[in-house]
């Protein structure tokens, strides 16, 4: 079974940082993850479509085609959008 690694708030929602999921494509793995971990569903999908800004990698390579095949030895990593901290304008210097 492919291993799915979860990051940031997805770990909290799923209650784990890693899970083995049955599926023959990236999309099937995402669907099965959402079925097994229902709290993750809203964070990943809207109306059955992957939310914008969710980044999925397959063995370390970005994947945009959810039909991409996966094997039992693959690693699918899912990254939600992550915002940076707040910085005051005075924290940065434009003088080089």
Secondary structure, 3 states (H helix, E strand, C coil): CEEEEECCHHHHHHCCCEEEECCCEHHHHHHHHHHHCHHHHHHHEECCEECCCCEEEECCEEECCCCCECCCCCEEEEECCCCCCCCCHHHCCCCC
